[in-house]
Amino acid sequence: MRATTRNDFGPAELRRAIERLEVLPMRPGSARQVLAIALDDESLVPERTAELPQSTTIDPAWALAATRRRGQFVEPLRLLEQHAWWPSTSATGAIGESLTRLWRHSVAVAFAARKLARDSGDPDPDAIARAGLLHNLGIWALAAVSPDLLVAWFQRPDPASRREFERRTLGVEAANLGRSLALKWGCDTLTTDAAWLHADLEADLGGCTREPARIALIQQAYATASTTPWAPGAELFREMGPIEPRVRILTAEVQARCPGPFVDPDTSPREERLTRDNARLRLAHGRLLVEQAAKDRFLRAFADAPATESPEAWADRAALAWCGEPGVAAARVDWAGMPDPENSTGLDRPASTTLSLGDPAEPLATIHLWKVADPTEQQSNHPTLDIWASWAAQVEERLRLQHLLDDVVSTHRGRVGREDLARRRWVFESLAEFAAGAGHELNNPLAVIVGRAQLLLGRLEEDPDSTRSLRAIITQAQRAARILRDLMYVARTPEPRPRPCQPEEVVRACLRDLQGEAETRGVRIVADSREPGLRVWTDPESLRQLADILTRNALEATPAGGVVQFQASGDTRALRWSIHDSGRGMSATEGAHLFDPFYCGRQAGRGLGLGLSRASRIVAQAGGELKWQSIPGVGTTFIVTLPVAEIPASPDDERPGGPKSDRALPGR
């Protein structure tokens, strides 16, 4: 099936179209280089070929052929004959850019996986590299059928939205579709599992694969390649500060090996047709050479045979002639009516192919061949009904095991998600109960303490020591009151009260208030926001609290001499903030508890660790997203996306000639 630009498939129709794929299309550049080698080597036949160019090792179509053959010989001319090319319509524009981006990201995973495999002493790094190149097999198939959808897939900003897009578009996640295609196409186990599990970095699914150590290498390579410029969602990494040296090296290696576009713009259907015809003719020429060589071997054997040769000698002569067949390692001929000879081949495995001479029911002789190449070159005349029945039973058992395995993985993922949700719900319910009781019991005593301390402060103004002590009492009592307020906010976040506001002005006011603290810490705040800002319909108090929490968190994480970058953008539908610090970054353990109440990576006495939890609650209540990216030793970036709305018109504005106003509608 040739790639198309249709994007009007329904999920069922699109998935059927993908499942009808037999192979992936071939890069025109790879086909040209292989054909050039064939033109230079006039003796090229299906069983012999010059060394393939390196471009074929980074072509998904060639890698797929190699993994389907499970390491056996891959015939370049046969691939040229059978594989369609990626069409020239996919060479330019958004489709061409998306295909090139998918290709370079896949190559980055392959290169990173090969290096990790070599460093770990794996005996076959190239197999791991091939599996890494084909890790996104489901998306490659989607691009082959409907490349427009590949463009839309890359436009999704994060893995969750891409998986949702896949389920809505295909009816299944691309990882599961890739596994189904790998099984259908007969790929090796490593490629099949990589297409399914490459992105499951957090789930403990090592028991679902026969090669957990190799899959772990591919997962690690996928994580590394996800920080390259071509990875899906790579825009999130552009604001994270300096890139690690190993990522820069990987990026340079990919750029060197993939300098041009994935599909050459000058590709034409006529060139493809002529190339495939050339390969087909060369294959036919090769088959004729093989047939002629077989006839010559027969003639030589016939000419050397004496008229009185015994059946045993004839069998030896015939076996010697069959050993000259391409791909045959050993042969034995059993003459009918004679006892089977002892193992004269020296091989301890059964024959690859058995051929009957004469009537299959009562053959004159039986030829047993032990082959080192594809046994399908010699056709057997054995009945196949029992084989078909055995195959059908294996397909049914494999399908049952596949459904069972999918159910186990789905159940595991769902259970992890439900347990995490239940844990968080229990934490917040416990926190709400605690905050309500603490607020009720402690607010009144704190008010009395503050009031009496202020009263004494007025009476003892002439006593400096008493004044300092009373001010300390007031400050700490007020701090305790703020802690109670934060607890109650996290536990029971108040409903937002939207009204007309300018988010950029909220950000500027927050940064002005924090400028003194930043100067005290020796940290510089750099703000990048629109001037003048848009007026939108949202809750300015929530925005102010959110900006204050994230900026204070960045200040506290940044050492003296560092920089905090605050970038604000958006439109009348959504706000987008990016707050980057130049601190020490966070480890995976710290990131797992980042939004948990009471978790704080700082030393004791620096707060309860409720700030980011409050920020998460504010964003979640507004229906937005709060993401973070961190590189240890470089810094951390928090990215906030909040939905906003245009300022609603007042009832007077809806009448012709009515006055304009920023006031909210009644009841809003």
SEVEXLUM-848559 format. One line per 10 residues: number of its first residue (from 1); their letters; for each residue x, y, z of C-alpha. Coordinates in Angstrom, 3 decimals. Example, Ala and Ser with C-alpha at 12.3 -4.5 7.8 and 13.67 -1.06 7.14 Angstrom:
2
1> AS> 12.300/-4.500/7.800  13.670/-1.060/7.140
***
This chain:
668
1> MRATTRNDFG> 0.000/0.000/0.000  1.321/3.434/-0.947  1.292/6.297/1.526  -1.616/8.666/1.135  -2.442/12.114/2.419  -5.972/11.256/3.450  -6.965/12.247/6.944  -10.670/11.451/6.658  -10.370/7.818/7.737  -12.532/6.696/10.610
11> PAELRRAIER> -10.707/4.800/13.397  -11.919/1.391/12.198  -11.183/2.109/8.534  -7.772/3.581/9.317  -6.792/0.651/11.500  -7.871/-1.840/8.822  -5.803/0.055/6.272  -2.773/-0.106/8.564  -3.277/-3.795/9.307  -3.324/-4.486/5.558
21> LEVLPMRPGS> 0.231/-3.161/5.285  2.742/-5.864/4.387  5.897/-3.759/4.722  6.954/-0.165/5.290  7.801/1.962/2.246  11.482/2.385/1.413  13.524/5.584/1.423  14.330/6.549/-2.164  17.870/7.495/-1.138  18.553/3.984/0.211
31> ARQVLAIALD> 17.136/2.372/-2.936  19.345/4.542/-5.143  22.518/3.626/-3.270  21.750/-0.109/-3.353  20.954/0.087/-7.064  24.250/1.898/-7.669  26.106/-1.001/-6.005  24.160/-3.485/-8.134  25.065/-1.588/-11.314  28.765/-1.714/-10.382
41> DESLVPERTA> 28.638/-5.450/-9.587  27.488/-7.270/-12.726  27.830/-10.650/-10.974  25.233/-9.696/-8.359  22.825/-12.605/-7.786  20.239/-13.167/-4.997  22.680/-15.208/-2.914  25.644/-12.829/-3.173  25.932/-9.082/-2.829  28.459/-6.360/-2.069
51> ELPQSTTIDP> 28.456/-4.730/1.329  25.310/-2.667/1.802  25.676/1.110/2.265  25.352/2.459/5.790  22.207/4.354/4.800  20.257/1.076/4.783  20.976/0.534/8.482  19.007/3.689/9.325  16.145/3.007/6.917  13.149/1.562/8.843
61> AWALAATRRR> 12.130/-0.563/5.831  15.540/-2.294/5.676  15.685/-2.674/9.454  12.225/-4.265/9.385  13.351/-6.723/6.713  16.426/-7.627/8.776  14.460/-8.258/11.951  11.842/-10.295/10.057  14.635/-12.530/8.773  15.948/-12.778/12.373
71> GQFVEPLRLL> 19.550/-12.097/11.452  19.571/-14.202/8.243  20.716/-12.938/4.862  18.609/-10.092/3.434  18.466/-9.948/-0.361  18.821/-6.295/-1.407  17.467/-6.805/-4.914  14.381/-8.595/-3.636  13.697/-5.730/-1.253  14.101/-3.243/-4.099
81> EQHAWWPSTS> 11.613/-5.260/-6.143  8.991/-5.686/-3.413  9.073/-2.354/-1.549  7.244/0.744/-2.698  8.926/4.088/-2.043  7.806/6.939/0.122  6.134/9.208/-2.456  7.414/12.625/-3.458  4.225/14.141/-1.975  5.762/13.368/1.413
91> ATGAIGESLT> 8.992/15.225/0.673  8.053/18.805/1.439  5.875/20.871/3.724  4.627/19.777/7.138  4.472/16.107/6.087  8.087/16.085/4.942  9.238/17.827/8.119  7.284/15.397/10.304  8.665/12.335/8.498  12.216/13.685/8.804
101> RLWRHSVAVA> 11.647/14.428/12.485  10.252/10.931/13.144  13.183/9.412/11.244  15.878/11.369/13.092  14.306/10.658/16.479  14.174/6.926/15.641  17.814/7.040/14.509  18.734/8.821/17.756  17.141/5.995/19.748  18.990/3.422/17.606
111> FAARKLARDS> 22.398/5.110/18.041  21.917/5.578/21.792  20.774/1.952/22.148  23.798/0.643/20.212  26.210/2.610/22.419  24.525/1.394/25.608  24.608/-2.175/24.299  28.322/-1.956/23.530  29.075/-0.427/26.917  27.138/-3.227/28.646
121> GDPDPDAIAR> 28.914/-5.963/26.655  25.840/-7.142/24.729  26.827/-9.750/22.095  24.652/-8.200/19.345  24.477/-4.383/19.591  23.164/-4.142/16.022  20.038/-6.123/16.940  19.341/-3.690/19.797  19.941/-0.766/17.428  17.431/-2.205/14.924
131> AGLLHNLGIW> 14.858/-2.634/17.679  15.508/0.955/18.777  15.066/2.217/15.216  11.698/0.422/14.980  10.488/1.295/18.494  7.783/3.569/17.044  6.563/0.955/14.551  2.898/1.856/15.044  3.543/5.523/14.208  5.610/4.552/11.144
141> ALAAVSPDLL> 2.662/2.493/9.913  0.324/5.435/10.567  2.622/7.706/8.542  2.677/5.180/5.676  -1.127/5.120/5.446  -2.080/8.693/6.368  0.922/11.038/6.780  -1.360/13.998/7.559  -2.132/12.337/10.884  1.603/12.143/11.646
151> VAWFQRPDPA> 1.688/15.951/11.467  -1.251/16.155/13.879  0.419/13.588/16.181  3.582/15.682/16.466  1.492/18.721/17.339  0.373/17.069/20.599  2.564/18.527/23.371  2.875/15.592/25.776  2.641/11.767/25.898  -0.819/11.752/27.474
161> SRREFERRTL> -2.351/13.896/24.727  -0.584/11.831/22.048  -1.946/8.596/23.492  -5.417/10.127/23.599  -4.990/11.196/19.958  -3.943/7.642/19.058  -6.928/6.091/20.806  -9.300/8.559/19.161  -7.750/8.201/15.718  -6.814/4.516/15.650
171> GVEAANLGRS> -9.015/3.048/18.352  -5.859/1.753/20.092  -2.583/3.144/21.383  0.194/3.165/18.796  2.439/1.048/21.061  -0.117/-1.775/21.119  -0.676/-1.412/17.376  3.083/-1.603/16.800  3.248/-4.849/18.768  0.392/-6.331/16.716
181> LALKWGCDTL> 2.118/-5.370/13.462  5.460/-6.772/14.663  3.788/-10.098/15.461  1.969/-10.115/12.124  5.141/-9.339/10.195  7.179/-11.987/12.025  9.643/-9.638/13.723  11.990/-10.945/16.370  10.959/-10.854/20.027  13.188/-7.889/20.895
191> TTDAAWLHAD> 11.675/-5.675/18.191  8.153/-6.770/19.129  8.661/-5.940/22.808  10.481/-2.671/22.028  7.553/-1.461/19.904  5.304/-2.129/22.886  7.320/-1.215/25.975  9.872/1.405/24.849  8.178/4.304/26.674  7.104/2.493/29.873
201> LEADLGGCTR> 9.868/4.080/31.951  7.929/4.103/35.221  5.956/0.831/35.009  7.670/-2.333/36.212  6.911/-4.506/33.182  10.170/-6.445/33.019  8.277/-9.696/33.476  6.344/-9.075/30.254  9.388/-9.571/28.017  11.857/-12.382/27.492
211> EPARIALIQQ> 14.759/-9.915/27.363  14.194/-7.397/30.184  17.832/-6.246/30.253  17.814/-5.407/26.532  14.430/-3.694/26.756  15.804/-1.629/29.654  18.659/-0.468/27.377  16.157/0.586/24.692  14.036/2.379/27.296  17.128/4.225/28.521
221> AYATASTTPW> 18.037/5.115/24.937  14.485/6.354/24.348  14.741/8.583/27.435  18.030/10.033/26.174  16.710/10.599/22.644  13.638/12.309/24.082  15.859/15.312/24.879  16.995/15.727/21.254  15.393/18.396/19.045  13.404/15.818/17.044
231> APGAELFREM> 11.607/14.031/19.881  7.830/14.432/20.240  7.230/17.218/22.737  10.822/18.444/22.381  9.587/22.016/22.789  9.398/21.386/26.544  13.147/20.754/26.671  14.174/23.984/24.971  13.633/25.963/28.142  15.586/23.660/30.421
241> GPIEPRVRIL> 18.958/25.344/30.002  22.211/23.717/28.731  22.020/20.279/27.113  24.050/17.391/28.492  27.273/16.591/26.556  26.126/13.069/25.679  22.936/14.489/24.169  24.939/17.010/22.159  27.172/14.207/20.860  24.131/12.087/19.979
251> TAEVQARCPG> 22.500/15.040/18.211  25.654/15.719/16.195  25.947/12.040/15.221  22.345/11.946/14.001  22.798/15.172/12.040  25.924/13.747/10.404  24.228/10.470/9.406  20.869/12.063/8.490  21.862/15.335/6.823  19.033/15.582/4.329
261> PFVDPDTSPR> 15.280/15.033/4.382  13.784/11.590/4.862  12.218/11.671/1.382  14.159/13.264/-1.484  12.089/16.000/-3.182  13.167/14.886/-6.679  11.700/11.400/-6.272  9.367/10.422/-9.096  7.046/7.455/-9.719  8.872/6.784/-12.976
271> EERLTRDNAR> 12.232/6.428/-11.188  10.642/4.089/-8.657  9.074/1.961/-11.386  12.336/1.734/-13.354  14.313/0.860/-10.219  11.917/-1.911/-9.254  11.910/-3.215/-12.834  15.718/-3.194/-12.817  15.757/-5.183/-9.574  13.164/-7.601/-10.929
281> LRLAHGRLLV> 15.216/-8.227/-14.084  18.393/-8.726/-12.080  16.618/-11.228/-9.842  15.375/-13.082/-12.886  18.902/-13.045/-14.278  20.207/-14.402/-10.993  17.618/-17.204/-10.976  18.626/-18.149/-14.516  22.266/-18.285/-13.444  21.344/-20.535/-10.507
291> EQAAKDRFLR> 19.269/-22.814/-12.740  22.022/-22.981/-15.317  24.586/-23.844/-12.630  22.303/-26.622/-11.315  21.926/-28.028/-14.842  25.688/-27.912/-15.314  26.225/-29.812/-12.060  23.725/-32.433/-13.197  25.431/-32.784/-16.574  28.842/-33.178/-14.961
301> AFADAPATES> 27.512/-35.817/-12.562  25.771/-37.621/-15.419  28.887/-37.529/-17.591  31.094/-38.920/-14.824  28.698/-41.726/-13.851  29.583/-45.177/-15.171  26.838/-47.287/-16.668  27.138/-49.939/-13.962  27.074/-47.565/-10.962  25.345/-49.035/-7.936
311> PEAWADRAAL> 22.403/-47.301/-6.228  24.592/-46.527/-3.199  27.261/-44.913/-5.394  24.565/-43.031/-7.295  23.145/-41.776/-4.033  26.604/-40.564/-2.988  27.109/-38.864/-6.359  23.642/-37.250/-6.184  24.257/-36.045/-2.627  27.569/-34.525/-3.724
321> AWCGEPGVAA> 25.826/-32.711/-6.580  23.105/-31.362/-4.281  25.776/-30.049/-1.904  26.703/-27.631/-4.663  23.272/-26.018/-4.511  23.309/-22.468/-3.108  22.653/-22.373/0.615  23.006/-26.152/1.130  25.440/-27.182/3.872  24.954/-30.960/3.569
331> ARVDWAGMPD> 22.822/-33.454/1.661  21.877/-37.109/1.896  20.044/-39.249/-0.626  18.142/-42.313/0.610  17.393/-44.883/-2.053  13.988/-46.515/-1.751  13.989/-50.112/-0.520  17.344/-49.792/1.225  17.886/-49.314/4.963  18.475/-45.747/6.077
341> PENSTGLDRP> 22.194/-45.086/6.388  23.706/-43.876/9.613  24.245/-40.157/10.013  26.850/-39.513/7.311  26.471/-35.714/7.279  27.929/-35.065/10.725  24.922/-32.892/11.629  22.870/-33.558/14.765  19.733/-31.718/13.579  16.959/-32.840/11.251
351> ASTTLSLGDP> 16.989/-31.909/7.589  15.724/-28.484/6.566  14.034/-29.757/3.390  12.981/-33.172/2.136  12.283/-33.711/-1.560  10.797/-36.795/-3.199  11.958/-38.104/-6.563  9.112/-39.712/-8.478  5.681/-40.409/-7.091  5.361/-38.834/-3.635
361> AEPLATIHLW> 3.349/-41.890/-2.503  6.109/-44.309/-3.547  9.256/-42.241/-4.230  12.259/-43.725/-5.884  14.542/-41.759/-3.618  14.323/-39.093/-0.964  16.726/-36.164/-0.857  17.405/-34.616/2.585  18.930/-31.131/2.555  20.510/-29.227/5.455
371> KVADPTEQQS> 20.392/-25.583/4.453  22.105/-22.440/5.735  19.924/-20.005/3.763  16.207/-19.523/3.259  14.705/-23.014/2.785  11.808/-21.621/0.764  14.044/-21.479/-2.353  13.495/-25.230/-2.760  9.814/-26.156/-2.725  8.779/-29.326/-0.964
381> NHPTLDIWAS> 6.009/-31.534/-2.310  4.874/-32.747/1.084  1.153/-32.361/1.884  0.501/-29.221/3.961  -2.867/-29.960/5.553  -1.367/-31.082/8.870  0.942/-28.055/8.851  -1.978/-25.679/8.280  -3.877/-27.309/11.141  -0.876/-27.000/13.454
391> WAAQVEERLR> -0.391/-23.351/12.382  -4.022/-22.542/13.030  -3.755/-24.030/16.532  -0.634/-21.974/17.209  -2.320/-18.782/15.953  -5.293/-19.396/18.199  -3.063/-20.021/21.221  -0.948/-16.982/20.455  -4.056/-14.811/20.142  -5.329/-16.069/23.498
401> LQHLLDDVVS> -1.997/-15.354/25.169  -1.885/-11.901/23.572  -5.322/-11.003/24.972  -4.308/-12.366/28.367  -1.089/-10.373/28.361  -2.871/-7.165/27.281  -5.408/-7.642/30.083  -2.638/-8.179/32.644  -0.775/-5.034/31.579  -3.963/-2.967/31.404
411> THRGRVGRED> -4.998/-4.179/34.848  -1.577/-3.384/36.260  -1.552/0.131/34.826  -5.086/0.776/35.997  -4.326/-0.517/39.476  -1.258/1.728/39.776  -3.291/4.726/38.698  -6.171/3.931/41.056  -3.841/3.356/43.986  -2.080/6.668/43.376
421> LARRRWVFES> -5.415/8.479/43.079  -6.749/6.816/46.223  -3.572/7.663/48.130  -3.754/11.309/47.143  -7.447/11.452/47.950  -6.768/9.938/51.389  -3.937/12.430/51.989  -6.115/15.399/51.147  -9.077/14.095/53.124  -6.849/13.565/56.152
431> LAEFAAGAGH> -5.304/16.970/55.604  -8.732/18.593/55.332  -9.864/17.011/58.597  -6.637/17.980/60.329  -6.687/21.541/58.955  -10.295/22.090/59.986  -9.611/20.930/63.537  -6.322/22.791/63.795  -7.805/25.971/62.425  -10.711/25.854/64.840
441> ELNNPLAVIV> -8.573/25.025/67.869  -5.527/27.210/67.175  -6.798/30.343/65.452  -8.444/31.756/68.604  -5.368/31.196/70.860  -3.137/32.690/68.180  -5.402/35.733/67.918  -5.230/36.174/71.697  -1.418/35.837/71.618  -1.065/38.401/68.829
451> GRAQLLLGRL> -3.520/40.802/70.464  -1.912/40.649/73.910  1.565/40.939/72.427  0.568/44.022/70.462  -1.000/45.505/73.608  2.200/44.907/75.582  4.252/46.273/72.700  2.445/49.591/73.001  3.114/49.762/76.711  6.782/48.732/76.621
461> EEDPDSTRSL> 8.058/50.825/73.730  10.851/52.219/75.905  12.280/48.762/76.654  14.242/47.582/73.554  14.732/43.989/74.777  11.039/43.554/75.548  10.105/45.162/72.224  12.279/42.691/70.244  10.848/39.752/72.162  7.261/40.887/71.607
471> RAIITQAQRA> 7.856/41.475/67.914  9.320/37.970/67.628  6.225/36.564/69.355  3.932/38.446/66.971  5.938/37.359/63.896  5.968/33.680/64.839  2.301/33.694/65.808  1.427/35.235/62.464  3.621/32.635/60.755  1.707/29.892/62.534
481> ARILRDLMYV> -1.535/31.502/61.340  -0.237/31.510/57.742  0.695/27.829/58.031  -2.851/27.067/59.165  -4.164/29.135/56.272  -2.004/27.202/53.798  -3.138/23.899/55.270  -6.766/24.858/54.897  -6.132/26.133/51.347  -4.520/22.850/50.243
491> ARTPEPRPRP> -7.204/20.791/51.923  -10.189/22.849/50.765  -9.166/25.132/47.904  -11.675/28.005/47.608  -13.677/28.327/44.424  -12.150/30.757/41.890  -13.787/34.132/41.423  -13.151/35.192/37.813  -13.217/38.808/36.792  -11.478/40.997/34.218
501> CQPEEVVRAC> -7.728/41.178/34.770  -4.364/41.480/33.031  -2.224/38.386/33.794  0.963/40.183/32.747  0.286/42.916/35.312  -0.238/40.236/37.978  3.148/38.753/37.079  4.888/42.134/37.163  3.359/42.979/40.551  4.483/39.637/41.973
511> LRDLQGEAET> 8.029/40.045/40.676  8.209/43.602/42.046  7.248/42.329/45.506  9.896/39.599/45.326  12.677/41.812/44.001  13.892/42.676/47.491  14.131/39.033/48.521  15.938/38.233/45.242  18.515/40.968/45.897  19.021/39.711/49.437
521> RGVRIVADSR> 19.720/36.221/48.067  21.995/37.551/45.307  19.713/36.154/42.588  18.696/37.988/39.434  15.113/37.765/38.126  14.677/38.042/34.351  11.093/38.554/33.133  9.850/38.192/29.574  6.187/39.133/29.152  3.968/40.902/26.664
531> EPGLRVWTDP> 3.584/44.697/26.958  0.800/45.721/27.192  -0.928/42.557/28.324  -4.286/41.175/27.241  -7.353/41.574/29.425  -8.994/38.208/30.063  -11.629/36.635/32.289  -10.013/34.702/35.154  -9.275/34.833/38.891  -6.405/37.294/39.555
541> ESLRQLADIL> -6.006/36.135/43.152  -5.315/32.567/42.044  -2.883/33.843/39.411  -1.068/35.932/42.011  -0.752/33.030/44.431  0.464/30.736/41.638  3.082/33.218/40.414  4.240/33.887/43.982  4.593/30.177/44.834  6.527/29.214/41.698
551> TRNALEATPA> 8.800/32.277/41.780  9.599/31.837/45.479  10.313/28.165/44.850  12.734/29.136/42.040  14.424/31.759/44.257  14.933/29.279/47.081  16.363/26.696/44.655  18.798/29.123/42.985  22.176/29.787/44.636  23.714/33.240/44.886
561> GGVVQFQASG> 24.770/34.539/41.507  22.100/32.491/39.697  19.219/33.599/37.502  15.466/32.968/37.635  13.763/33.291/34.245  10.015/34.006/34.110  8.450/33.860/30.648  4.754/34.684/30.208  2.755/34.299/27.010  -0.725/33.323/25.881
571> DTRALRWSIH> -3.887/34.559/24.256  -7.570/34.932/25.093  -7.916/31.152/25.454  -4.923/30.067/27.519  -1.989/31.421/29.514  1.453/29.823/29.412  4.097/30.513/32.049  7.595/29.123/32.174  9.664/29.569/35.356  13.241/28.304/35.110
581> DSGRGMSATE> 15.830/28.305/37.905  19.554/27.601/37.719  19.665/25.469/40.855  20.875/21.940/41.425  17.908/20.288/39.708  15.968/17.328/41.041  16.505/13.599/41.093  13.854/11.101/40.072  13.106/10.345/43.736  12.455/13.997/44.518
591> GAHLFDPFYC> 10.354/14.421/41.389  8.082/11.545/42.371  7.012/13.465/45.521  7.158/16.951/44.049  3.483/17.834/44.556  2.930/15.805/47.723  1.917/17.882/50.774  4.573/18.161/53.497  7.335/16.869/51.212  10.239/19.313/51.095
601> GRQAGRGLGL> 13.786/18.682/49.905  15.220/21.569/51.951  16.570/21.344/55.474  14.328/21.601/58.518  12.935/25.018/59.441  12.424/26.168/55.833  8.690/25.502/55.547  6.205/22.661/55.401  6.578/21.988/51.672  3.016/23.062/50.871
611> GLSRASRIVA> 3.843/25.588/48.154  4.011/23.294/45.127  1.090/21.279/46.455  -0.954/24.510/46.625  0.180/25.402/43.103  -0.879/21.988/41.832  -4.309/22.393/43.438  -4.766/25.869/41.929  -3.873/24.660/38.438  -5.986/21.505/38.702
621> QAGGELKWQS> -9.008/23.439/39.934  -8.688/25.826/36.974  -8.552/22.897/34.540  -4.947/23.590/33.506  -1.661/21.683/33.491  1.475/22.034/35.612  4.510/20.242/34.187  8.148/20.221/35.132  11.450/19.239/33.586  14.698/18.977/35.514
631> IPGVGTTFIV> 18.321/18.149/34.760  20.518/17.522/37.831  23.188/20.168/38.009  21.472/22.418/35.441  18.160/23.490/36.916  14.412/22.982/36.884  11.667/24.412/34.688  7.984/24.588/35.658  5.536/25.080/32.789  1.999/26.251/33.571
641> TLPVAEIPAS> -0.869/26.211/31.095  -4.138/27.756/32.325  -7.370/28.139/30.364  -8.872/31.644/30.328  -11.822/33.213/28.547  -12.709/36.434/26.874  -14.378/39.013/29.097  -18.128/38.405/28.842  -20.298/41.258/27.645  -22.710/42.937/30.033
651> PDDERPGGPK> -26.438/42.915/29.186  -26.165/46.559/28.026  -23.442/45.624/25.558  -25.737/43.190/23.762  -28.130/46.013/22.782  -27.249/48.013/19.656  -25.375/51.125/20.724  -25.110/49.881/24.330  -22.119/50.921/26.455  -18.980/48.785/26.705
661> SDRALPGR> -17.971/47.488/30.096  -15.549/45.010/31.660  -18.017/44.023/34.348  -18.942/40.338/34.688  -22.390/39.079/33.885  -24.661/38.617/36.939  -24.215/35.235/38.494  -20.830/34.559/36.867
***
